[in-house]
Every structure is written in structure tokens, then in C-alpha cells.
Amino acid sequence: MMKAAAGRGIDVGRIVEIAEAIAPEVSVFDASLGVDEKCLSAEKLVQLLHQGVHGDDAAHLMSCSTCAENVRNLQSVSLKSSRDFVGNALKKTASERVAPFKEEFLPAILAISDKMIGVGTEEARDSLAFTFGLFPVNSNLDEIDVSSIQATGAIVSQGTPTVEFVDLNEDGRADFIRLTFAKGHLAARVQEAIRSHQNVVDTVRIDGNILREKGKKRLVGQARIEFANSADLLNG
Amino acid sequence: MSDNTAAVRRAIELCFSDPQNESHLRRFDDLFRPLVMAILVSLYRKDPVFVEDAYQSAFIKYIEIFTSGKKDGVVYDAYFVAIAKNSLLDELRRNAKEVPLDEILALPTPTRGSELGEQEAGIAFFQALSSLDRRCQFLIESFYVNGMSQAELAKRLKIQVQSVPVLLSRCREALKNRLKK
């Protein structure tokens, strides 16, 4: 096993004095990581990798090329250390790099710009139209077989989505994919809640195929969404 | 303060109480790693592969710091992030990547006196940078770490290209003032 690149020793006492003198006022994890204060923080970026994103943060993500880039880059590193990482660090030896995800899957972030989706009772059964933003890990978006993409879970799509490749900073590279399903329905459990005028939080999953010469890959993403009866929303 | 920040701080406390305890260190790593990874991939946008190696080097330094004991008044999560950022720069230099930030680090500032080593100056630099407004942080990191062009910076910040050098100069000045404190 190789020695980790710890660099030469540091004067811990001296830098602790410096740290004390110039510590930032806001938590580093809650501070924006983009071009201005509206951009997503480390905390939010990590959260959306696990839970997807909706509401104001999703709307921001779908309009900010720097945040979209941060999301893509974060998806391409592992958020979990290898099992022997700490033991090796105690011995000052390096650990193997960890693959960020299983070879056969290509994760994607699902972004929904509404904080809450209002649905009518009839609409919930078979005429629900919906739009998502999809941020796959840094990959050639042309490899995604868009005709194979489908939504399952709380929303079940019918048919092939309309696809728009969105290039936010006009650099000739798409930052994310906007998917619109013209028709779909809510899962029975969500329909039941809507009929009973109850708000419900449920998971929507997206999956599709990646077209590659070698090996088969699947694109997967999910988000937690709150659903409400649109009549209740109109009545306040 | 978010729940995660509070949890990271509690994990740091535990590591100080028993620096060789693997389960405390593992808990700290589980909580801290995803957050610091998000920060590092936003600092160096070109190739995330260096980020993992930087974190490994930084983690060894964290253990040294836990072992040397806790000092009052230090915000350790912010301090550890600055160490990770500086480790990333070291990683880039080790891999013969050009880091234009060295131009700024080489500038004589009152804080960068002869008693400060390269490592300490780098960590102090990132701590000071994190106290500037976000726009300045983005400008300095993108221009001096990533080598982003002024045209690209202008596009991202939605400003005129000719305003970029003016803004950069202001941000450098603000950074120097912060380092003087």
C-alpha cells in the first residue's frame, strides 16, 4: 500500500491561531457554492443527490449553469469512503478510490420546479401532464435513449416524453434534459389521498436506457414530491 | 445552523475526546465527507479525480489536529474545509497542474510574514476567502484556481467582460484587507 500524500508537516498551533482570527460567520456548509448567494450550498447539493429537488431550489438549478455543473461534478465522486479509509488514515497510508456508483447504473437528479403539485380528482386518474428536469452524471446526453424514459412510483407515465436539451450557458453542451410527459396518472395510493383531500408526500422514480456499445446501463433518478387536491389549493 | 452542521460539530468534539478511536473518526468521515466533497468539486471544476486524493491527505491532517488537542474559539468545520481546499491545491501542484492561485499566494501580505510556511499561508488564505461575499469567492476561485477566462466569468456573472478585471481587483483588495486583520 502506498503512503498517502500528506505533504510536509504543518504548524498546527500557528494555523489554529489563524483559524481563530478569521473564522467565517456563516456555516461553511450552508454557504452558497455558486456565483452568488442564491446558489445552492454544500448541504443542499448533498441533500438533492439523495432526495431529488423541488420548489425554488429546483427552479434555480434549472436556470443556473454553475449549480448544474456542481451537481454533475458531485455525482462523479463517491460520497462514502472505503471501508478501510479511516484505518489507513491512522497509519498515514492511502486508500483505493471508491467508484461513486455501481457500474450498471447512471444516476440522475430529478428536479421539479413546483414545491407542491396540485391535482384534480379526475386528472389524477389518467390525464396528468407533468414536466421534470433531469441532471444525469457527467456523461454524453446523446447516449440516453430518451424514448425508453418512464416515470414510476407516485406518478406513472404513459407513452414517450417530449425531450428538450437545455444549454444554460450556451457553450454548445446541454446542462440538463427537460422531459414532458403529456399523459400519466397518479399511483392508486396517491389518488386515494387526493380523493380524501389529504396532502401526501411520495417518491417519483425515473428510469431509462443508456445506449452504449459495451454493456448495458440504466439511468435512474428519484425525487420526493408533495401532492395535494387542486380544489383544496384553490380554496386556500 | 443546519442539523448536519450541528452533527458534524458533535462528531468533531468526539474525535478530540479520543483521537485514535476509529468509530469516532468513521462517524466524522461519514458526516463530513459528502459536504466537503461538494465544496471541493465546486472549487476545482475541471477534474473531480483530484478531489478524492485531496480529501485523503486532509483527513490525515485532521487526525494530527485531533491529537494535538482542541483550542477554544476555533470553528473547526470551517477550518477543516480550508485545510481540504489547500490539500486540493497541493494535489494539483503534485500532478503538475498549473494553479494560477500561486500568483496570489506569492503576493506579500502582512499575514504572510516570513514566520508563515506555505501550508499555513494557504490555509489562512482559504479561511479569509470564505469570509468574502460569494461573488468575490467565485471570481477568485474560478479565475485563479480553474483558470476560467474573463469572457466565461462575465457570462456566468452576467456582467460586461471589461468589468471582470475591475471586480477581480476589488476582490483581491478585500481579501488582502481580510488577511491583515
Chai-1 contact restraints between the chains, C-beta under 6 A:
chainA,res_idxA,chainB,res_idxB,connection_type,confidence,min_distance_angstrom,max_distance_angstrom,comment,restraint_id
A,A4,B,Q56,contact,1.0,0.0,6.0,A-B,restraint_1
A,A4,B,I60,contact,1.0,0.0,6.0,A-B,restraint_2
A,A5,B,S57,contact,1.0,0.0,6.0,A-B,restraint_3
A,A6,B,S57,contact,1.0,0.0,6.0,A-B,restraint_4
A,A6,B,I60,contact,1.0,0.0,6.0,A-B,restraint_5
A,G7,B,D90,contact,1.0,0.0,6.0,A-B,restraint_6
A,I10,B,Q119,contact,1.0,0.0,6.0,A-B,restraint_7
A,D11,B,E120,contact,1.0,0.0,6.0,A-B,restraint_8
A,V12,B,I65,contact,1.0,0.0,6.0,A-B,restraint_9
A,V12,B,S68,contact,1.0,0.0,6.0,A-B,restraint_10
A,R14,B,E120,contact,1.0,0.0,6.0,A-B,restraint_11
A,I15,B,E120,contact,1.0,0.0,6.0,A-B,restraint_12
A,I15,B,I123,contact,1.0,0.0,6.0,A-B,restraint_13
A,V16,B,K71,contact,1.0,0.0,6.0,A-B,restraint_14
A,V16,B,V74,contact,1.0,0.0,6.0,A-B,restraint_15
A,I18,B,A124,contact,1.0,0.0,6.0,A-B,restraint_16
A,A19,B,V74,contact,1.0,0.0,6.0,A-B,restraint_17
A,A19,B,Y79,contact,1.0,0.0,6.0,A-B,restraint_18
A,A19,B,Q127,contact,1.0,0.0,6.0,A-B,restraint_19
A,E20,B,G73,contact,1.0,0.0,6.0,A-B,restraint_20
A,E20,B,V74,contact,1.0,0.0,6.0,A-B,restraint_21
A,I22,B,Q127,contact,1.0,0.0,6.0,A-B,restraint_22
A,I22,B,A128,contact,1.0,0.0,6.0,A-B,restraint_23
A,A23,B,V75,contact,1.0,0.0,6.0,A-B,restraint_24
A,A23,B,A78,contact,1.0,0.0,6.0,A-B,restraint_25
A,P24,B,A78,contact,1.0,0.0,6.0,A-B,restraint_26
A,P24,B,S130,contact,1.0,0.0,6.0,A-B,restraint_27
A,P24,B,S131,contact,1.0,0.0,6.0,A-B,restraint_28
A,S27,B,M1,contact,1.0,0.0,6.0,A-B,restraint_29
A,S27,B,T5,contact,1.0,0.0,6.0,A-B,restraint_30
A,V28,B,A78,contact,1.0,0.0,6.0,A-B,restraint_31
A,V28,B,V81,contact,1.0,0.0,6.0,A-B,restraint_32
A,F29,B,T5,contact,1.0,0.0,6.0,A-B,restraint_33
A,F29,B,L35,contact,1.0,0.0,6.0,A-B,restraint_34
A,D30,B,S2,contact,1.0,0.0,6.0,A-B,restraint_35
A,S32,B,R134,contact,1.0,0.0,6.0,A-B,restraint_36
A,L33,B,S42,contact,1.0,0.0,6.0,A-B,restraint_37
A,V35,B,F138,contact,1.0,0.0,6.0,A-B,restraint_38
A,V35,B,R156,contact,1.0,0.0,6.0,A-B,restraint_39
A,V35,B,L157,contact,1.0,0.0,6.0,A-B,restraint_40
A,D36,B,R134,contact,1.0,0.0,6.0,A-B,restraint_41
A,D36,B,R135,contact,1.0,0.0,6.0,A-B,restraint_42
A,E37,B,R134,contact,1.0,0.0,6.0,A-B,restraint_43
A,A42,B,L35,contact,1.0,0.0,6.0,A-B,restraint_44
A,A42,B,A38,contact,1.0,0.0,6.0,A-B,restraint_45
A,A42,B,I39,contact,1.0,0.0,6.0,A-B,restraint_46
A,E43,B,S2,contact,1.0,0.0,6.0,A-B,restraint_47
A,E43,B,N4,contact,1.0,0.0,6.0,A-B,restraint_48
A,L45,B,A38,contact,1.0,0.0,6.0,A-B,restraint_49
A,V46,B,P34,contact,1.0,0.0,6.0,A-B,restraint_50
A,V46,B,L35,contact,1.0,0.0,6.0,A-B,restraint_51
A,V46,B,A38,contact,1.0,0.0,6.0,A-B,restraint_52
A,T66,B,R156,contact,1.0,0.0,6.0,A-B,restraint_53
A,N70,B,S42,contact,1.0,0.0,6.0,A-B,restraint_54
A,N73,B,V41,contact,1.0,0.0,6.0,A-B,restraint_55
A,N73,B,P48,contact,1.0,0.0,6.0,A-B,restraint_56
A,L74,B,A38,contact,1.0,0.0,6.0,A-B,restraint_57
A,L74,B,V41,contact,1.0,0.0,6.0,A-B,restraint_58
A,S76,B,P48,contact,1.0,0.0,6.0,A-B,restraint_59
A,V77,B,M37,contact,1.0,0.0,6.0,A-B,restraint_60
A,V77,B,P48,contact,1.0,0.0,6.0,A-B,restraint_61
A,V77,B,V51,contact,1.0,0.0,6.0,A-B,restraint_62
A,L79,B,P34,contact,1.0,0.0,6.0,A-B,restraint_63
A,S81,B,D29,contact,1.0,0.0,6.0,A-B,restraint_64
A,S81,B,R33,contact,1.0,0.0,6.0,A-B,restraint_65
A,V86,B,E22,contact,1.0,0.0,6.0,A-B,restraint_66
A,V86,B,L25,contact,1.0,0.0,6.0,A-B,restraint_67
A,V86,B,R26,contact,1.0,0.0,6.0,A-B,restraint_68
A,V86,B,D29,contact,1.0,0.0,6.0,A-B,restraint_69
A,A89,B,F59,contact,1.0,0.0,6.0,A-B,restraint_70
A,A89,B,I60,contact,1.0,0.0,6.0,A-B,restraint_71
A,K92,B,I60,contact,1.0,0.0,6.0,A-B,restraint_72
A,A94,B,Q56,contact,1.0,0.0,6.0,A-B,restraint_73
A,R97,B,E52,contact,1.0,0.0,6.0,A-B,restraint_74
A,N169,B,K155,contact,1.0,0.0,6.0,A-B,restraint_75
